[in-house]
C-alpha cells in the first residue's frame, strides 16, 4: 500500500513541475538557512558549558557607587586568599592575570606568544580543561614551571615530547614544561596557550614597596577571580560578604560603598556583569529569524497545497467512487507531504555542507555540521511535524471528507474557494519579510553612524604598536623617527586610546564633597605632544608645555569637570595619586571605549616615559610604506627578537565592531533568503490564480481588455495583501529596532524614510513577482484558452 502511495506522490510531483520546484526549493533553502542560523545560536549558548561545575562558578566584579553605574571586571589579589580562608561558602577560588606578549626560546628558536597568563593551580580543578600530560592536582612544581597547550607544544617542539622541556622566557629565566593541555575550547571564556604560576607575581613585592606583599595589595584591581561556591550558597549574599571582608582589610573612605556583583559564569558571554545585554538579544533575534524563515516556507507550502486542492477534487471523487476509503486518501496526501519534505531535507543537508566554509568566513566562527547531531535531528523532526500537520493533515482531512457526488457536479467544498486562510498566511509572510527589510536598513544605518561619528581625535594615517624596548630610549628614537621620510610625528602613552583600561579613585580637588568620595576617573600618562599629534581639542587652557613643570600638570576631559562640578577649572589645585598639581587644560570629550558605553571622566598626566609603552606614529598621506620601512629599521636595532606588529587606528576601530559587522552581514543574507522564499510563494499563488482564470482572461481579452487590465485583475488582490502587511509590520519593526538600539549609548534615530524605503521595496518586489507572471498570462492567445471546454 505504501508503495502505491509513494508512486502516486512521485507522479504528482513530476506532473506539476512548477509547484514541485517552488515547494521543494523553498523548503530546502529555508531548512538550510534555519539550520545554519541555529548552529550559530547553539554556539553562542554553548560558551563554558563544557565545565561540569559551571552553575557553581561566579566572577566577582567590584562597583563603588550605590547605583552600580560603573562596574569593574577585575579584583585585588588578596580577595581570593582571604575569602577562601574566612568565608564558609567558598569551595575553591582561582585568580588569573593576563600576561600579554611573551618571548620564548627553545634550541635557538624564538617564538612570540600572545595568549599567556599567570594562574592559580586551582584553574585545573575548577575548570574542565582536558590535560594530555602532567598532574592536574599539582600542575606546577615550582615558580619556574609552566603548562602549555597542544598547539603551543607543536609550535615549539614539533613531534617531540613537550613535558620536561626547558624554555627560556623573555631572555631571562628558564621554565620547565610540566604539563600539556588540549587546546582550550573555542567556546571558552578563558583561552590561553601558556599558563604560569600565579605565585610568580609575589616576587614583584618587597618591604620597600608601597604594598608590602601580593596578599596585602588591596589597592590594585588587576586580576580576574573565579569563585567555586558550595552548593546552596546565595551568590548575592556572598558578594556582600566579599565587600565586608574587603573593607575589613582596607579601611578607607574610597571603599565605603564598595559592593561585589557576583556574575554567574554561565552568563558571562552574553551579559555584562551588571546584567545588561552583551549579545543575548542578538541570539534571540537570530533564533526568531530562523523560525520566521521556516514559517515563511511552511506558509508557501500550505498556501499552494490548499489553493490547488480544488483542482484535485474530481481526482479524489473518482477514487472514492471506485472504492478508496477515507483513510486511504488521508495517507495518500500525508505521503505526498512527506515525500516533498524528505527531498527538501536531503537537498538542505547537501546545501549546508556546501556553503559551510563560506558561512564560517562570514560569521567568523568555526562551526561544524553533523546531520546526526541530536539538535539538528530534533529541528528536522519538529519542522517535518509542523509542515506535515498544516500542509498535509489539513488538506488531507478536508479532501477526504467531502461527498464525491457534489464534487463531480462542480459543487466544490469550502477549502479551496475560501481564500481568507491563504490571504492571512500571505499577510503574515510579507509582514515578516518587511520587518526583516527594515531591520536590515537600521542595523546598517547604525554601523555606518558609528563609523562616521567623530571620536574626538584623529584615527586616519596613525599607526599604533607596542614599543617594547623603545620605551627605555624614547627621546632618541622619537628624534630619529621624526627625521625619517613619511613620518609626520611621534608620540606615546600608557594606554590604548581606543580602549583605556586603567581607572582610579585616587583624586582630590578643592570642593570635593561627601557624595563624590567614590568618584572614578580613567587615567592615561602621555607624551607632551600626544594631544597635538592625535588632533585632540582643548576647550580651555594650554595643555602640556614640555617643561619639567608638566610633571605636576593635569588635563581633564569635559565629563570629568562636569562630574566634579569644578567651575573655572584652569589653575585649580588637583591632587592625583598623592601628587599635588594644577589643572592646565580641559580636553573636549572624546571616545576612548566602545560606543555602547557613555563617555566617562578621563585625566591626562605627564610622567617619566618608562610608562609609555604604546607608540603612535602619524604618517604623511600616501607615504605609509616609507614610514613602515623606517620604523622597521629602528625596530631591528632595539627589538631584534620581536616581530614588528602594528595596526592603523582606523583598522583597530573597525576591529572593535567586527562582530557587529559580521552580525549585520549574516542578518542581510538571511533577510534576503526570507524575502526570496516569500516571493517564491507569491509567484506560486499568482501562477495558480492565472491557471484558474485562463478562460476568464480569454473572454476578457476577446471583449477588448488590454494587457494592463489583465495584469491589474491578477495583481490587485495580492498588492492589497502586501499593503496590509506593511501597516502591520511598521509598528512591529519600530518597536524591535528601538529596543535593539538601546544597546548603544550613541545611536542613530529611526527615521521615517527607512519605513518608506522598506514599504516601496516590498511593494516593488511583490509587484515584479506578481506582474511578471500576470504579464505572461495576459499575453497568451485567448483562442487557445477558449477552444476547449
PyMOL commands that set and color helices and strands:
alter all, ss='L'
color gray80, all
select helices_A, chain A and resi 2-15+17-45+54-56+78-86+123-126+150-157+198-204+214-216+235-249+253-255+265-267+280-321+326-363+374-399+404-408+414-417+420-452+468-482+514-516+530-533+548-552+558-564+609-611+624-638+649-656+658-692+694-702+707-741+752-779+782-786
alter helices_A, ss='H'
color red, helices_A
select strands_A, chain A and resi 57-63+90-98+102-106+109-113+116-119+131-133+145-149+166-169+173-181+194-197+224-229+259-264+462-466+487-493+503-504+507-509+521-525+538-541+553-557+573-576+579-587+602-605+614-619+647-648
alter strands_A, ss='S'
color yellow, strands_A
deselect
rebuild
show_as cartoon
